[in-house]
């Protein structure tokens, strides 16, 4: 069934190409005193950004640009300001002061595409690309981001910190983020007053904390509790080997922390601490209206699908849906006993039509005590090679052996079945 808040991909289709007014060129071998043509290019990208107007495109020719950029002007409807990297165009932050390779603050109708972004080293709360304040119609496409090193050294960050206007109509598509050090933050994050977005077809891998995150309820990002990341689509992403470098290691590949009305579909999450987690860390925050469907969640260390606040004093997860997901051989650290499905402080959620597959004596499902109330879990498919009679579950801290016993004790999964599931194995790249 189509959700009332589903965002068609065509909603954000750009018409900028037909309306561009000028093309300029930049090369590390150029000169800012020249005309900015392909035959006489400018030298620096910051100079190009200071010259271009609505509808203009600055083309970065192949080479290394050792600078950090500030986008200081906006385009207009149908007339984007575009900074486009040709093959081999690299922005390096090596030995350049500043925390962000590219900063977009309070601007609209801006497109960044095609760059390799690297060597943002020794940062403290910095990003390859940072968008903040308010604005609309920003596109970040086809960038390759790596070697962002330090503390809170992130790939792409979007902080909607205006109380009155959102960052909206945002597209983050076909980027690759890897070998970065976002801990204790996230490799790709939308936080605060962010609405109407698409995060699609990206690859996030080999980072030291959460892969993709959608956040609400953090007062530092936005004091208005209603200004949460909302009304968006997270689709077709691959998230691989995201492991937290601190505490006990509970980094999700894809995480919603207090966001609302977000569709998470057709993603692959593999080899992380947790697969997909829907939570709400901040007291009184509620994650709601999240649809998690048709994802492949494969061989993550501690759990497959996780939802709910992590303790009584934290927030809650309510009125979310989990359907059509393949959740396969997670909980690989058997001593953790978190399960393919792990339900915490959550209510009025629906888990149906999923396949949960494990091996040996790891739990197929765990429902915690107290906070998991009024959730409907049914019509799922369970399988373990130990057999239906030996299938292992955890109900409010107690071990339950056998699918029939699970149904009787929990009152859940009355129409769920047991049997093998054909699982296409995803690539680890």
Secondary structure as GFF3:
##gff-version 3
##sequence-region A 1 429
A	DSSP	three_ten_helix	9	12	.	.	.	ID=ss1
A	DSSP	alpha_helix	16	19	.	.	.	ID=ss2
A	DSSP	beta_strand	22	26	.	.	.	ID=ss3
A	DSSP	alpha_helix	45	51	.	.	.	ID=ss4
A	DSSP	beta_strand	56	60	.	.	.	ID=ss5
A	DSSP	beta_strand	63	66	.	.	.	ID=ss6
A	DSSP	beta_strand	69	71	.	.	.	ID=ss7
A	DSSP	beta_strand	81	85	.	.	.	ID=ss8
A	DSSP	beta_strand	89	92	.	.	.	ID=ss9
A	DSSP	beta_strand	100	105	.	.	.	ID=ss10
A	DSSP	beta_strand	110	113	.	.	.	ID=ss11
A	DSSP	beta_strand	116	132	.	.	.	ID=ss12
A	DSSP	beta_strand	135	141	.	.	.	ID=ss13
A	DSSP	beta_strand	144	160	.	.	.	ID=ss14
A	DSSP	beta_strand	167	173	.	.	.	ID=ss15
A	DSSP	beta_strand	176	180	.	.	.	ID=ss16
A	DSSP	beta_strand	186	192	.	.	.	ID=ss17
A	DSSP	beta_strand	194	200	.	.	.	ID=ss18
A	DSSP	beta_strand	203	207	.	.	.	ID=ss19
A	DSSP	beta_strand	210	215	.	.	.	ID=ss20
A	DSSP	beta_strand	230	235	.	.	.	ID=ss21
A	DSSP	beta_strand	238	242	.	.	.	ID=ss22
A	DSSP	beta_strand	252	257	.	.	.	ID=ss23
A	DSSP	beta_strand	260	265	.	.	.	ID=ss24
A	DSSP	beta_strand	268	270	.	.	.	ID=ss25
A	DSSP	beta_strand	274	279	.	.	.	ID=ss26
A	DSSP	beta_strand	286	288	.	.	.	ID=ss27
A	DSSP	beta_strand	291	293	.	.	.	ID=ss28
A	DSSP	beta_strand	296	298	.	.	.	ID=ss29
A	DSSP	beta_strand	303	307	.	.	.	ID=ss30
A	DSSP	beta_strand	316	318	.	.	.	ID=ss31
A	DSSP	beta_strand	321	323	.	.	.	ID=ss32
A	DSSP	beta_strand	326	328	.	.	.	ID=ss33
A	DSSP	beta_strand	341	343	.	.	.	ID=ss34
A	DSSP	beta_strand	346	347	.	.	.	ID=ss35
A	DSSP	beta_strand	350	352	.	.	.	ID=ss36
A	DSSP	beta_strand	355	358	.	.	.	ID=ss37
A	DSSP	beta_strand	365	367	.	.	.	ID=ss38
A	DSSP	beta_strand	372	373	.	.	.	ID=ss39
A	DSSP	beta_strand	376	378	.	.	.	ID=ss40
A	DSSP	beta_strand	381	384	.	.	.	ID=ss41
A	DSSP	three_ten_helix	388	390	.	.	.	ID=ss42
A	DSSP	beta_strand	392	395	.	.	.	ID=ss43
A	DSSP	beta_strand	398	401	.	.	.	ID=ss44
A	DSSP	alpha_helix	403	410	.	.	.	ID=ss45
A	DSSP	beta_strand	417	418	.	.	.	ID=ss46
###
